[in-house]
C-alpha cells in the first residue's frame, strides 16, 4: 500500500446506484440478513421518512429534510462505473430489493416520474440490453422476475443465499406496503434516493480493501453504550467494584451464548430500564432516550429519578440488573425456539410477528427477587396478552406493528410494575383485553396483498391446534419457518368460469381470498396443484392436515380422539366436506369453522385468564386487583385519513362511496369507526386496501374512491380532504 491513499466520500443512494454497478468479492457472496434485520431497516427508514414529512421545513419539498446516515461501506473501483464491494453487501442488496418493490408499486400507481428514477438505480444499459446494479449471476433470474412482477421459486439446488434473498424480498414487499401510503410513494422515492446517505471508503486495491475490512471488523472495537454504562456504574460502587465486575461479565456471557448475538446485552438493558425505571406518562415518555443512548440516560437520571446517591445504591442497582438478566436469558431463548414445557410459546410467536419490544412489558411484571417459576408464569400471561392483542388487531384490520405496541406502554407498564404475583398480572390484563370474545371479524378476513405473513400465522396456529387436538404432532414452528417450506393454499383455483353460480370477478377474488377457504400445504405439494380442479385437489388433501383433510367426501369422524376434539369445541356441522353449495356456501361454512377455532385457541382461560380473576389470601402489602383498575378504554392506533375526516365532520357515518373498475361500479359504505365496508361484507381500515381489494392491484385509495355531491357530480376522497385542510368550503 506504499504511496496509496484511502479516500472517504459521502454518497446519496441516487449517487451510489445511478452511477455504478456493483460486484461482490467471493468472501462475502452470501446474503444472510434475517427477518429482524429487514424489519429494523424498513422501520428505521419509514420512521425517518414520517418525521421528515411532518417537519414544517419539508412543506416546500422533501429535499429539505435532514439527511439520514445509514453507515459506512468499503469498496474499490475496478474501472469507471464498476465497483467491487468489500464491506456493505447486506445493505446494498437490501436497498436494491427496496428499489425493486418501490418500482413495482410506482408502476401499479402510474407514477411515471418515480418509475423513471427507480429504473436508473435498479439497472443500467449494457451490451445487448441491460444489467442490474447488483451484478451477481445467480441472482439475475430472481431479480428479473421481481422486476417483471412475476412469481419466482428458487430451484431446489439453489444456494442458501438465493433462497434467503427470495424470502426477504417477499417480506420487504409486505412491510413497505404496510408502512407507506400509496400517495406517499413518490415522496418516499425522492426521500430515500436523495436524503439517505452512506459514507464510502475507497481502497486502492482488492487486497487493501480486504485489510480495511478486517481492520473495521476485527480490531480496535469501539466502546459500546453497554461498556460505557458498566464503566459508569462500577466506578461508583466503591470497594465492591471487582466483585460486581465479575458478575457483570458473567451476565454478558450468559446473554450472548456462543457469541452469536452481540446485541443481546443492549436489548436487555434497554428493556429493563424501560420496564422498571422509564417515565411513561400519557403524552410523554423517555423510551426513545433510553433506546438511543441508555448510558447517557442513566447518568442524567442517576441522582433524582433513580435515587443513586452513594455506593450502596449503585451496588443495589447493578445487582438487581444482574439478577433480572438471569431470568431474561430464559425468555430470550424462548423467543427463538418454542418453549412448550413452560407455556412460553407466545414469546416465540410475538417475536415471529415482529413485536421485539415485548420484553419491556414482560420485565415490567417481574421483580428481581421473583423465583424462576413465578417469573415464567408472569411472562406467560404478558406474552399471551400481547399475542391475543396482535391477533385481534390483525382480524380487525388494525395496524399491529411494534410501534403500535409501544403506544400501550404508558397504559400497561406502570400498572404491571405494581403486580407482585401472577394472579395480580392476570387480574389487571384481563380487563385490558377486547370485550368481544366471539372473534366474529374472522368471517370477513382474508388475503389482501400485503398481509400474507399475518394470514399464514393465523393458519399455522389454527392448523396446529386442530392437529394436536386429536393427537397429532405439533408442527407450529415448522409451519412458521422462514424458509417457506409451508405455503398458503387457495382451496378454490383461480378459475371463476368453473363456478356455476357465476360470481362477478371482484366478488370471486374477494371470496376466494377469505381465510376460511385457505389452508397450509408444503411448498412442493402446493406447487404441484396450481389450477388443478377442486375435485382433484380434495383427493390430495385427504392425506394432509385436518383442516384440509375434512374437505374430502369420505372424511370420517368415527375416530374417538377426533370425535372428542369436535365435541369439545362445538365443531359439529363445521368440520366437514364442502358439499355442492359452491364458493359462497363454502366460505360461509368454513369461516364459521375458523371463527370457532380462533375462539378456542385464544380462549381466556386457556391463556391463563378468567373473567373473575380471583386473588385469594392477598398479603396486606400486596397490590390487589382493586389497586390496578384499568383506565377507561381509548381508541388505539393512528387515525387514517377517513377517520380524521369523520372526526372533523368532512364525512359522516353511512356515507356511500363508489369506484369504477373496468365497466363496473363498486359501492362501499363508511362505518362509524372509519372503516370501509364493501357490499360483500369485507371491511378495510384504509382506503388504499379497500381499493386494492376491488381493483386487484395497488392504487391510491383516496383518489380511487369518490363521493356524490347533491348535484350528482362526484369528487374523490382526496379532493374532499385537501379542500378541508386548505380551509376551503367543502367541494
C-alpha positions in Angstrom: 0.0 0.0 0.0 3.1 2.2 -0.2 2.1 5.5 -1.7 -1.6 4.5 -2.0 -4.3 6.6 -0.5 -7.6 5.7 1.2 -10.4 8.1 0.4 -13.8 8.7 2.1 -16.8 10.3 0.5 -20.4 10.8 1.4 -22.9 9.5 -1.2 -26.7 9.7 -1.5 -28.3 6.5 -2.7 -29.0 8.2 -6.0 -25.3 8.8 -6.4 -24.4 5.2 -5.5 -26.8 3.4 -7.7 -27.2 5.7 -10.6 -23.5 5.9 -11.5 -22.1 2.5 -10.9 -22.7 -1.3 -10.9 -21.5 -3.4 -8.0 -19.9 -6.8 -7.8 -19.2 -8.6 -4.6 -16.0 -10.4 -3.7 -16.0 -14.2 -3.1 -15.6 -14.0 0.7 -19.0 -12.2 1.2 -21.2 -13.5 -1.6 -23.8 -15.0 0.8 -26.9 -12.8 1.6 -27.6 -13.6 5.2 -29.9 -10.9 6.6 -32.7 -12.1 8.8 -36.3 -11.1 9.1 -35.4 -9.0 12.1 -32.7 -7.2 10.1 -35.1 -6.4 7.3 -37.8 -5.3 9.7 -35.4 -3.0 11.6 -34.2 -1.3 8.4 -37.7 -0.7 7.0 -38.9 0.5 10.3 -36.0 2.9 10.6 -36.4 4.2 7.1 -40.2 4.7 7.3 -40.0 6.3 10.7 -37.4 8.8 9.5 -39.5 9.5 6.4 -42.6 10.1 8.5 -40.7 12.5 10.7 -39.3 14.3 7.7 -42.8 14.5 6.2 -44.2 16.1 9.4 -41.3 18.6 9.6 -42.6 22.1 8.6 -39.4 22.7 6.6 -40.4 20.0 4.1 -43.7 21.6 3.1 -41.9 23.1 0.2 -40.2 19.8 -0.8 -38.9 16.6 0.8 -35.4 17.6 -0.4 -35.3 20.0 2.6 -35.4 17.1 5.1 -32.4 16.4 7.3 -30.2 13.6 5.9 -30.3 10.1 7.4 -27.0 8.3 7.7 -27.1 4.6 7.0 -23.5 3.8 7.8 -20.1 3.2 6.0 -19.1 0.7 3.3 -15.8 -0.3 1.8 -15.2 -0.6 -2.0 -12.6 -0.4 -4.7 -13.1 0.8 -8.2 -12.2 -1.8 -10.8 -12.8 0.6 -13.6 -15.0 3.6 -14.2 -18.6 2.6 -13.3 -17.7 -0.9 -11.9 -17.1 -1.2 -8.2 -16.3 -4.2 -6.0 -18.0 -4.1 -2.6 -15.6 -5.3 0.1 -18.0 -4.5 3.0 -21.6 -3.5 2.7 -23.2 -6.2 0.7 -26.1 -6.9 3.0 -27.3 -3.2 3.0 -26.7 -2.8 -0.7 -28.6 -5.9 -1.6 -31.5 -4.9 0.7 -31.6 -1.4 -0.7 -31.6 -2.8 -4.2 -34.6 -5.0 -3.3 -36.4 -2.0 -1.8 -35.9 -0.1 -5.1 -37.4 -3.1 -6.9 -40.5 -3.1 -4.8 -40.9 0.6 -4.9 -40.6 0.3 -8.7 -43.5 -2.2 -8.8 -45.6 0.0 -6.6 -44.9 3.1 -8.6 -45.7 1.3 -11.8 -49.0 0.0 -10.4 -49.9 3.5 -9.3 -49.0 5.1 -12.6 -46.3 7.4 -11.1 -44.2 7.7 -14.2 -41.6 10.1 -12.7 -40.9 7.8 -9.7 -40.7 4.8 -12.1 -38.1 6.6 -14.2 -36.0 7.4 -11.2 -36.1 3.9 -9.9 -35.3 2.2 -13.2 -32.0 4.1 -13.2 -30.9 2.9 -9.8 -32.1 -0.7 -10.4 -30.4 -1.4 -13.8 -28.2 0.2 -16.4 -27.8 -0.2 -20.2 -25.3 -2.9 -21.1 -24.1 -4.6 -24.3 -27.2 -6.3 -25.8 -29.6 -5.0 -23.3 -29.5 -4.3 -19.5 -27.8 -5.4 -16.4 -28.7 -5.0 -12.7 -26.8 -2.6 -10.5 -26.0 -5.5 -8.1 -24.4 -7.8 -10.7 -24.3 -11.4 -9.4 -25.1 -14.1 -11.9 -27.0 -16.5 -9.6 -29.5 -13.7 -8.7 -30.3 -12.5 -12.2 -33.3 -14.7 -12.8 -34.8 -13.9 -9.4 -34.3 -10.2 -9.9 -35.7 -10.3 -13.4 -38.8 -12.0 -12.1 -39.2 -9.4 -9.4 -38.6 -6.6 -11.9 -41.3 -8.0 -14.2 -43.8 -8.7 -11.4 -43.6 -12.5 -11.8 -43.6 -15.1 -9.1 -40.2 -16.9 -8.7 -39.5 -20.1 -6.7 -35.7 -20.7 -6.4 -34.6 -24.1 -7.8 -34.1 -26.9 -5.3 -30.4 -26.9 -5.8 -30.1 -23.1 -5.3 -27.8 -21.6 -2.7 -28.9 -20.6 0.8 -28.1 -17.0 -0.2 -30.6 -17.0 -3.1 -33.3 -18.7 -1.1 -32.8 -16.2 1.7 -33.0 -13.3 -0.8 -36.3 -14.5 -2.2 -37.8 -14.9 1.3 -36.6 -11.5 2.5 -37.8 -9.9 -0.8 -41.4 -11.0 -0.1 -41.2 -9.7 3.5 -39.9 -6.4 2.2 -42.8 -6.1 -0.2 -45.4 -6.5 2.6 -43.5 -4.3 5.1 -43.2 -1.4 2.6 -46.8 -1.6 1.5 -48.0 -1.7 5.1 -46.0 1.3 6.1 -46.1 3.6 3.0 -49.4 5.1 1.9 -49.9 4.8 -1.8 -50.0 8.6 -2.3 -46.7 8.9 -0.4 -44.8 6.6 -2.7 -43.4 9.4 -5.0 -42.3 11.4 -1.9 -40.7 8.4 -0.3 -38.8 7.6 -3.5 -37.4 11.1 -3.6 -36.5 11.0 0.1 -34.7 7.6 0.0 -32.8 8.5 -3.1 -31.7 12.0 -2.1 -31.7 12.2 1.7 -30.4 8.7 2.8 -26.6 8.7 2.9 -23.7 6.3 3.2 -20.0 7.0 3.6 -17.9 5.1 1.1 -14.3 4.2 2.0 -12.4 3.7 -1.3 -9.5 1.3 -1.1 -6.8 1.5 -3.8 -6.8 -2.3 -4.5 -8.6 -5.5 -3.7 -6.0 -6.6 -1.1 -6.0 -3.2 0.7 -9.8 -3.3 0.7 -9.8 -6.6 2.4 -7.3 -5.3 5.0 -9.6 -2.3 5.7 -12.5 -4.8 6.0 -10.5 -6.9 8.6 -9.5 -3.8 10.5 -13.1 -2.5 10.7 -14.5 -5.8 11.9 -11.7 -7.4 14.0 -9.6 -4.7 15.5 -9.9 -1.8 17.9 -13.5 -2.5 18.8 -15.2 0.7 19.9 -16.8 1.0 23.3 -20.5 0.4 23.1 -23.2 2.0 25.3 -23.2 -1.2 27.4 -19.5 -0.8 28.0 -19.9 2.9 28.9 -22.8 2.1 31.3 -20.8 -0.6 33.0 -17.8 1.8 33.4 -20.0 4.5 34.9 -21.9 2.2 37.3 -18.9 0.2 38.5 -16.8 3.3 39.2 -19.4 4.3 41.8 -19.8 1.1 43.8 -16.7 1.6 45.9 -14.7 -1.4 47.2 -17.1 -3.9 45.7 -16.2 -3.0 42.2 -14.2 -6.1 41.4 -16.8 -8.5 42.7 -19.5 -6.7 40.7 -17.4 -6.6 37.6 -17.1 -10.4 37.6 -20.8 -10.7 37.9 -21.4 -8.2 35.1 -19.0 -10.2 32.8 -20.9 -13.4 33.7 -24.1 -11.7 32.8 -22.8 -10.6 29.4 -21.6 -14.1 28.7 -24.9 -15.6 29.6 -26.8 -13.2 27.4 -24.6 -13.9 24.4 -24.2 -17.7 24.2 -21.6 -18.8 21.6 -21.1 -15.1 20.8 -23.8 -15.3 18.2 -25.9 -12.4 19.4 -23.7 -9.4 20.4 -26.7 -7.1 20.6 -28.4 -9.1 23.4 -26.9 -7.2 26.4 -28.0 -3.9 24.9 -31.5 -5.1 24.2 -31.8 -6.5 27.8 -30.6 -3.3 29.4 -33.0 -1.1 27.3 -35.9 -3.4 28.1 -35.1 -3.5 31.8 -34.7 0.3 32.1 -37.9 0.9 30.3 -39.7 -1.8 32.3 -38.6 -0.7 35.8 -37.5 2.9 35.5 -38.6 4.7 32.4 -41.0 7.6 32.7 -44.2 6.6 31.0 -46.8 9.3 31.4 -49.6 10.0 28.9 -48.2 12.3 26.4 -44.5 11.9 27.5 -42.1 9.0 27.7 -38.4 8.8 27.7 -38.4 5.4 26.0 -36.7 6.9 22.9 -33.9 8.4 25.1 -33.3 5.1 26.7 -33.2 3.3 23.4 -30.9 5.8 21.7 -28.4 6.3 24.5 -29.0 4.2 27.5 -25.8 5.1 29.3 -26.4 8.8 29.0 -30.0 8.4 30.2 -28.7 6.6 33.4 -26.1 9.3 34.0 -28.6 12.1 33.6 -31.2 10.5 35.8 -28.9 8.8 38.4 -29.5 11.1 41.4 -33.0 12.5 41.0 -35.0 9.8 39.2 -33.1 6.6 40.0 -32.1 7.7 43.5 -28.5 6.6 43.1 -26.6 8.8 45.6 -23.9 6.6 47.0 -22.0 3.3 46.6 -24.7 1.3 48.3 -27.5 2.5 46.0 -25.3 1.9 42.9 -24.4 -1.6 44.1 -28.0 -2.5 44.6 -29.0 -1.1 41.2 -26.4 -3.2 39.4 -27.1 -6.3 41.5 -30.8 -6.1 40.6 -30.0 -5.8 36.9 -27.8 -8.8 37.1 -30.5 -10.9 38.8 -33.0 -9.8 36.3 -30.7 -10.7 33.5 -30.6 -14.3 34.7 -34.4 -14.6 34.3 -34.3 -12.6 31.0 -32.0 -15.2 29.5 -34.7 -17.9 29.7 -37.2 -15.6 27.9 -34.6 -14.6 25.4 -34.1 -18.3 24.5 -37.9 -18.8 24.2 -38.2 -16.0 21.6 -36.1 -18.1 19.2 -37.3 -21.6 20.0 -40.8 -22.8 21.0 -40.8 -23.4 24.8 -43.7 -25.8 25.2 -42.6 -27.1 28.5 -43.2 -23.9 30.4 -46.1 -22.4 28.3 -43.9 -19.7 26.9 -44.8 -20.3 23.2 -46.3 -16.8 22.9 -42.8 -15.3 23.3 -41.8 -17.1 20.2 -45.0 -16.1 18.3 -44.6 -12.4 19.2 -41.0 -12.4 18.0 -42.1 -14.0 14.8 -44.7 -11.3 14.4 -42.1 -8.5 14.8 -43.0 -7.5 18.3 -39.5 -7.4 19.6 -40.4 -4.8 22.2 -42.5 -7.3 24.1 -39.7 -7.8 26.6 -40.3 -4.4 28.2 -43.8 -5.5 29.1 -42.6 -8.9 30.3 -39.9 -7.5 32.5 -42.2 -4.8 34.0 -44.2 -7.6 35.7 -41.1 -9.3 37.0 -39.2 -8.4 40.1 -35.5 -9.3 40.6 -36.5 -11.4 43.6 -39.1 -13.5 41.8 -38.4 -17.2 41.6 -38.0 -18.6 38.1 -41.3 -20.3 38.2 -43.1 -17.1 39.3 -41.3 -15.1 36.6 -42.2 -17.7 33.9 -45.9 -17.6 34.9 -45.9 -13.8 34.7 -44.1 -13.9 31.4 -46.6 -16.4 30.0 -49.5 -14.1 30.9 -48.0 -11.0 29.5 -46.9 -12.8 26.3 -50.3 -14.4 25.8 -51.9 -11.0 26.3 -49.7 -9.5 23.5 -50.3 -12.4 21.2 -54.1 -12.1 21.6 -53.8 -8.3 21.2 -51.9 -8.9 17.9 -54.5 -11.4 16.6 -57.5 -9.2 17.4 -55.9 -6.2 15.7 -55.0 -8.2 12.6 -58.5 -9.6 12.3 -60.0 -6.1 12.6 -57.5 -4.7 10.0 -55.8 -2.5 12.6 -52.0 -1.9 12.4 -50.2 -4.4 14.7 -46.5 -3.3 14.4 -44.1 -2.8 17.3 -44.7 0.9 17.2 -48.4 0.2 17.9 -47.5 -2.0 20.9 -45.3 0.9 22.1 -48.4 3.0 22.4 -49.6 0.7 25.2 -46.6 1.3 27.3 -47.9 4.3 29.3 -51.1 2.4 30.0 -49.8 -1.1 30.9 -46.2 -0.9 32.2 -46.8 1.4 35.2 -49.6 -1.0 36.4 -47.6 -4.1 35.6 -44.8 -2.8 37.9 -47.3 -3.0 40.8 -48.2 -6.6 40.2 -46.4 -8.8 42.8 -47.9 -12.2 41.8 -49.1 -13.9 38.6 -52.7 -13.5 39.9 -52.2 -9.7 40.0 -51.0 -9.7 36.4 -53.9 -11.8 35.3 -56.5 -9.7 37.1 -55.1 -6.5 35.6 -54.6 -7.6 32.0 -57.9 -9.4 31.6 -59.6 -6.0 31.8 -57.4 -4.7 29.1 -58.4 -7.4 26.6 -61.1 -6.6 24.0 -64.6 -7.1 25.3 -65.8 -9.1 22.3 -64.7 -12.8 22.7 -66.5 -14.1 19.7 -63.8 -13.5 17.0 -66.5 -12.5 14.6 -64.2 -10.4 12.4 -62.5 -13.6 11.2 -65.6 -14.1 9.0 -64.6 -11.2 6.7 -60.8 -11.6 7.0 -58.6 -12.8 4.2 -55.5 -12.2 2.0 -55.2 -8.5 1.0 -51.9 -8.3 -0.9 -49.8 -7.1 2.0 -50.8 -9.4 4.8 -49.7 -12.9 3.8 -47.4 -13.2 6.9 -50.4 -12.4 9.1 -52.7 -14.8 7.3 -50.0 -17.6 7.4 -49.6 -17.0 11.2 -53.3 -17.5 11.8 -53.5 -20.5 9.6 -50.4 -22.0 11.4 -52.0 -21.6 14.8 -55.4 -22.9 13.8 -53.9 -25.9 11.8 -51.6 -26.8 14.7 -54.4 -26.5 17.2 -56.6 -28.8 15.1 -53.8 -31.3 14.6 -52.7 -31.6 18.2 -56.3 -31.5 19.4 -56.8 -35.1 18.2 -53.3 -36.4 18.9 -51.0 -35.4 16.0 -47.6 -33.8 16.4 -47.3 -30.1 17.0 -45.7 -28.6 13.8 -46.3 -24.9 14.7 -42.6 -24.0 14.4 -42.4 -25.9 11.1 -45.4 -24.1 9.7 -43.8 -20.7 10.7 -40.3 -21.5 9.5 -38.8 -18.6 7.4 -37.7 -20.9 4.5 -41.3 -21.0 3.1 -41.4 -24.8 3.3 -45.2 -24.4 4.1 -47.3 -22.1 1.9 -50.8 -20.7 1.8 -53.1 -22.8 -0.3 -56.2 -21.5 -2.1 -58.7 -24.3 -1.9 -60.6 -22.9 -4.9 -58.4 -22.4 -8.0 -58.3 -19.1 -9.8 -60.9 -20.1 -12.4 -64.2 -18.2 -11.9 -65.6 -19.7 -15.1 -65.7 -23.1 -13.3 -68.4 -21.9 -10.9 -72.0 -22.3 -11.9 -73.1 -19.6 -9.5 -71.2 -17.1 -11.6 -69.9 -14.5 -9.1 -68.6 -11.3 -10.7 -64.8 -11.2 -10.9 -64.4 -8.8 -8.0 -66.6 -10.8 -5.7 -64.9 -14.0 -6.8 -61.5 -12.6 -5.9 -62.6 -11.4 -2.5 -64.4 -14.6 -1.6 -61.5 -16.8 -2.9 -59.1 -14.9 -0.7 -61.2 -15.3 2.5 -59.3 -17.2 5.2 -61.9 -19.8 5.5 -61.1 -21.2 2.1 -57.3 -21.1 2.6 -55.1 -23.7 4.2 -51.4 -24.7 4.6 -49.6 -27.0 2.3 -46.0 -28.0 1.9 -44.4 -25.9 -0.9 -43.8 -28.9 -3.1 -47.4 -30.1 -2.9 -48.7 -26.6 -3.3 -46.6 -26.1 -6.5 -47.9 -29.3 -8.0 -51.6 -28.3 -7.7 -51.7 -24.9 -9.3 -55.0 -24.6 -11.1 -56.0 -28.2 -10.6 -59.8 -28.6 -10.4 -61.1 -28.6 -6.8 -62.3 -32.3 -7.1 -58.7 -33.4 -7.7 -57.3 -31.1 -5.1 -59.6 -32.6 -2.5 -58.1 -36.1 -3.3 -54.7 -34.7 -2.4 -56.0 -33.1 0.8 -57.1 -36.5 2.0 -53.5 -37.1 3.3 -52.9 -33.6 4.6 -53.7 -31.8 7.8 -57.1 -32.0 9.4 -58.4 -28.6 8.2 -57.9 -29.8 4.6 -58.5 -33.5 5.1 -62.0 -32.8 6.3 -63.0 -31.5 2.9 -62.9 -35.0 1.4 -66.4 -36.6 0.9 -65.1 -39.7 2.6 -64.0 -37.8 5.7 -65.0 -39.8 8.8 -65.4 -38.6 12.3 -65.5 -42.0 13.9 -62.0 -41.7 15.3 -62.5 -41.3 19.1 -59.9 -38.6 19.6 -61.3 -36.7 16.7 -64.9 -37.0 17.9 -63.7 -35.8 21.3 -62.0 -32.8 19.7 -65.1 -31.9 17.7 -67.4 -32.1 20.6 -65.1 -30.2 23.0 -65.0 -27.2 20.7 -68.6 -27.5 19.2 -67.4 -28.1 15.7 -70.2 -30.5 14.6 -71.5 -29.4 11.2 -68.5 -27.2 10.5 -65.5 -29.6 10.3 -67.0 -31.4 7.2 -66.8 -31.8 3.4 -67.7 -28.8 1.2 -70.8 -30.4 -0.3 -72.3 -28.9 -3.5 -73.1 -25.4 -2.4 -70.4 -23.6 -4.3 -67.9 -20.9 -3.3 -70.3 -18.7 -1.3 -71.6 -21.6 0.7 -68.1 -22.9 1.3 -66.9 -19.5 2.6 -69.8 -19.3 5.0 -69.3 -22.8 6.5 -65.5 -22.6 6.6 -65.4 -19.1 8.1 -67.6 -20.2 11.0 -65.3 -23.2 11.5 -62.3 -20.9 11.7 -64.1 -18.4 14.0 -64.8 -21.3 16.4 -61.2 -22.4 16.3 -60.0 -18.9 16.9 -62.3 -18.6 20.0 -60.8 -21.9 21.2 -57.1 -21.1 20.6 -57.3 -17.7 22.2 -59.9 -18.5 24.9 -59.2 -16.6 28.1 -58.9 -19.5 30.5 -56.6 -21.3 28.0 -54.3 -18.2 28.1 -54.3 -18.1 31.9 -57.1 -15.5 32.4 -60.6 -15.7 33.7 -63.3 -13.1 33.8 -63.4 -13.0 37.6 -59.7 -13.4 38.0 -59.9 -14.1 41.8 -57.0 -13.4 44.1 -57.0 -15.4 47.3 -55.1 -14.7 50.5 -53.6 -11.5 49.4 -50.9 -10.2 51.8 -51.6 -6.7 53.3 -48.9 -5.0 51.2 -49.8 -6.8 48.0 -51.3 -4.8 45.2 -54.8 -6.3 44.8 -57.0 -6.1 41.7 -58.8 -3.1 43.1 -55.5 -1.2 43.1 -54.8 -1.8 39.4 -58.2 -0.7 38.0 -57.6 -0.1 34.3 -58.0 3.4 32.8 -61.1 4.0 30.6 -60.5 2.5 27.1 -59.4 4.9 24.4 -59.3 4.4 20.6 -55.9 2.9 19.8 -53.6 3.5 16.8 -53.0 6.3 14.4 -56.1 7.8 12.6 -56.5 7.1 8.9 -57.4 9.9 6.6 -61.1 8.7 6.6 -61.2 8.6 10.4 -59.8 12.2 10.6 -62.5 13.3 8.0 -65.2 11.7 10.2 -63.8 13.4 13.3 -63.7 16.8 11.6 -67.2 16.4 10.1 -66.0 16.3 6.5 -67.6 12.9 6.2 -70.4 11.2 8.1 -71.0 7.6 9.1 -73.1 5.8 6.5 -71.7 7.8 3.6 -71.7 5.7 0.4 -68.6 5.8 -1.7 -68.2 4.5 -5.2 -65.4 3.5 -7.6 -65.3 2.3 -11.2 -63.4 -0.9 -12.1 -63.5 -1.6 -15.8 -67.1 -1.2 -16.8 -68.4 -2.0 -13.3 -69.3 0.4 -10.5 -68.4 -0.7 -7.0 -70.0 0.7 -3.9 -68.9 0.7 -0.2 -70.0 2.3 3.0 -68.0 4.3 5.6 -68.7 2.9 9.0 -68.9 4.9 12.2 -65.3 3.9 13.2 -63.9 5.0 9.8 -63.7 1.5 8.3 -64.8 0.9 4.7 -67.3 -1.9 4.2 -67.7 -3.4 0.8 -71.0 -4.8 -0.4 -69.5 -8.3 0.0 -69.0 -7.7 3.8 -65.3 -7.3 3.5 -64.1 -4.5 5.9 -60.9 -2.4 5.4 -59.3 0.2 7.7 -57.5 2.0 4.9 -58.9 3.4 1.6 -55.7 2.0 -0.1 -56.5 -1.5 1.0 -60.2 -1.3 0.0 -59.2 0.0 -3.4 -56.7 -2.7 -3.9 -59.2 -5.4 -3.0 -61.6 -4.4 -5.7 -59.1 -3.3 -8.3 -56.8 -6.3 -8.0 -53.6 -4.2 -7.7 -52.3 -1.3 -5.5 -54.0 2.0 -6.0 -54.3 5.4 -4.3 -57.4 4.8 -2.3 -58.2 8.4 -1.5 -58.1 9.2 -5.2 -59.9 6.0 -6.3 -63.0 6.3 -4.0 -65.5 9.0 -4.8 -68.5 10.7 -3.1 -71.5 12.0 -4.9 -72.4 15.7 -4.4 -76.0 16.8 -4.1 -75.9 17.9 -7.7 -74.9 14.4 -8.8 -71.3 15.2 -9.6 -68.6 13.1 -8.0 -65.4 14.1 -6.1 -62.7 12.0 -4.7 -62.0 11.5 -1.1 -58.6 13.2 -1.7 -60.3 16.3 -3.1 -62.6 16.4 -0.1 -59.7 16.0 2.3 -57.5 18.6 0.6 -60.3 21.1 0.5 -60.9 20.7 4.2 -57.2 21.0 5.0 -56.8 24.2 3.0 -59.8 25.7 4.7 -61.9 25.9 1.6 -65.6 25.2 1.6 -66.5 21.5 1.1 -66.5 20.7 -2.6 
